[in-house]
Amino acid sequence: RAAEAGGEETPLLVHFGELLEDLGIDLAQRIPEALSATIGSAVFSASKVRDRFSVDGWAALKDLAATTQSMSEKDEVSDANGRIMGVLLRKITGFSGLAHENMYRFTGWRFMRIGRSLERAIATASMLGLMIADDAPEGALDIAIEIGDSVLTHRRRFSLEASVESVVALLALDPMNPRSILFQVAEINDQVQLLPDGGLAGRAGDLARAALRLHTQLATTQAGEVDTAFLERVHGELEIISDLVAAAYLG
C-alpha cells in the first residue's frame, strides 16, 4: 500500500500506521528492528535447547535469520519492503509448518499452541478494533481482510463488498476460520483442558474458567453486537488469560 501511494501519507496509511507504531514497527525501515529482534530472540532461545531441537527446524530458523540479515543490507532490491516481507512470511510459514507437523504433542507443544493462539487472537482484536472504528478511512475493511488472509473466504461467503458485519463475522466470530478470534480462543480452551491440572477442578481452575468464559461469550455473540469497545474487552480478557497461564505454570 505504501508503494502504491508513492510515499504519500494517505488517510489509510496514517490510520493503519497507528497499529504498526504500537507494535514498534517503523515503515521507513526495510527490516523493522522489532522484527529483527524477535527473530534473533527465537534463534537465541532455540540455541539453548539445541539438543532438543530438530535438525530441519534449526536449519529453517537459521535460514530465516540469515535472510533477514541479508535483506536488511541490500539496497538494490526494488519494491523492497513488500518483496522482503513476502520472502520472510514464506520462510516463517515453513518453520511453523515443521513445528506443527513434526513436534511431539507433549506439554511443551501445548504451551506453544496456547502462546501462538493468544498472540494471534490479541493481534486480530487490536487490528480489527482499529479497522472497524467509526473514524476508519475508506479501504480499512479491505485491509483487515487481507491481513487476516481471508480474501478468498470472504469472497466465497459474502457476495457483497466488505461491510463491518461481514468482516467481524469472518475475523472475529467464525469458528472455522483459523484467523478468527473465536477459532483461536477455542484452541486455547481445548489446550488448557489438557494441561497438567488444567481443568476446572485443577490448580489452573481460574485459567480454565477464564478461557471457557471468553469462548462462550464469543460463540454466543452476533456480528452486529461487535464494535471497537467489545474488541477492547476481548483484548483485555486475552491478556488476563495470558497472565493466568504464567501464574499457574511459569511462576
C-alpha positions, -999 to 999 in steps of 0.1 A, spaced: 0 0 0 29 24 8 44 16 -26 11 23 -44 8 57 -26 42 67 -39 54 79 -5 23 100 1 7 96 36 -28 87 27 -55 86 53 -55 48 52 -17 45 58 -18 71 86 -47 52 102 -30 18 99 3 33 110 -11 37 145 -13 -1 149 22 -5 135 36 21 158 21 2 188 40 -29 176 72 -10 174 73 -12 135 87 17 116 76 17 79 107 37 70 129 7 80 134 -20 54 135 -47 81 118 -33 112 141 -35 143 112 -51 162 110 -79 137 148 -85 136 148 -86 174 121 -111 176 138 -134 151 171 -130 169 154 -139 202 139 -170 186 174 -182 174 189 -174 208 161 -194 226 165 -223 202 202 -224 207 197 -230 245 178 -262 237 198 -272 206 200 -309 217 162 -310 217 157 -291 185 152 -310 152 179 -306 125 153 -293 100 138 -269 125 172 -254 134 182 -251 97 149 -233 89 153 -209 118 189 -201 109 179 -196 73 152 -172 84 177 -152 105 203 -152 77 177 -140 51 166 -112 75 202 -101 79 209 -103 42 178 -84 31 184 -56 56 218 -49 39 208 -50 2 199 -16 -13 193 -28 -49 161 -47 -42 132 -30 -60 98 -27 -42 119 -37 -12 95 -37 17 67 -57 0 91 -83 -15 111 -87 16 81 -93 38 67 -118 13 100 -138 15 101 -137 53 65 -147 56 70 -178 34 101 -188 55 83 -182 88 53 -203 75 77 -231 66 92 -231 101 57 -230 116 47 -260 95 77 -280 107 68 -273 143 31 -281 138 35 -313 118 66 -329 134 66 -318 171 56 -344 197 23 -334 214 36 -331 249 31 -303 274 57 -281 257 38 -283 224 5 -273 242 22 -242 257 34 -233 222 -1 -237 208 -16 -216 236 10 -189 231 6 -187 194 -32 -186 197 -30 -159 223 -7 -138 201 -28 -142 170 -61 -135 188 -47 -104 206 -32 -91 173 -65 -97 154 -86 -80 181 -63 -49 180 -62 -48 142 -100 -53 139 -109 -28 165 -89 -2 146 -103 -11 112 -140 -11 121 -137 21 141 -161 50 132 -132 71 121 -116 44 99 -109 56 63 -123 41 32 -105 8 24 -98 -2 60 -122 -32 58 -104 -45 27 -71 -41 46 -85 -61 75 -95 -90 53 -61 -90 36 -42 -90 69 -65 -118 81 -55 -138 49 -92 -143 43 -99 -126 9 -110 -157 -9 -130 -169 21 -148 -136 23 -155 -136 -15 -170 -171 -12 -191 -165 19 -203 -130 11 -215 -119 -23 -214 -82 -14 -185 -59 -8 -169 -59 27 -190 -45 54 -184 -42 91 -207 -71 99 -192 -94 72 -156 -86 83 -165 -91 120 -183 -124 112 -153 -137 94 -124 -124 115 -139 -124 150 -167 -149 152 -161 -176 126 -154 -209 143 -139 -225 111 -116 -196 101 -82 -202 116 -75 -165 115 -106 -156 136 -106 -147 173 -132 -173 181 -111 -201 164 -80 -192 184 -99 -189 217 -114 -223 211 -79 -237 206 -68 -221 239 -98 -235 257 -91 -270 243 -53 -270 251 -59 -256 286 -81 -285 295 -52 -309 285 -25 -292 306 -15 -308 339 -42 -300 364 -57 -278 338 -94 -285 342 -119 -265 362 -111 -285 393 -73 -284 388 -48 -259 401 -53 -239 369 -91 -236 375 -91 -198 372 -73 -202 338 -98 -228 326 -128 -207 337 -114 -176 320 -108 -194 287 -143 -211 289 -160 -178 297 -144 -159 268 -151 -188 244 -188 -189 254 -191 -151 251 -176 -151 215 -196 -182 205 -229 -166 215 -223 -131 201 -238 -118 169 -217 -98 144 -240 -68 148 -231 -67 185 -193 -63 179 -178 -28 180 -145 -14 190 -154 -14 227 -163 -51 225 -130 -59 209 -111 -39 235 -128 -60 262 -119 -92 244 -83 -79 241 -83 -74 279 -97 -109 286 -70 -124 264 -43 -106 284 -58 -119 316 -57 -154 302 -20 -149 294 -13 -137 329 -32 -167 343 -11 -191 322 21 -175 336 8 -175 372 -3 -212 371 27 -227 353 55 -203 349 57 -185 382 
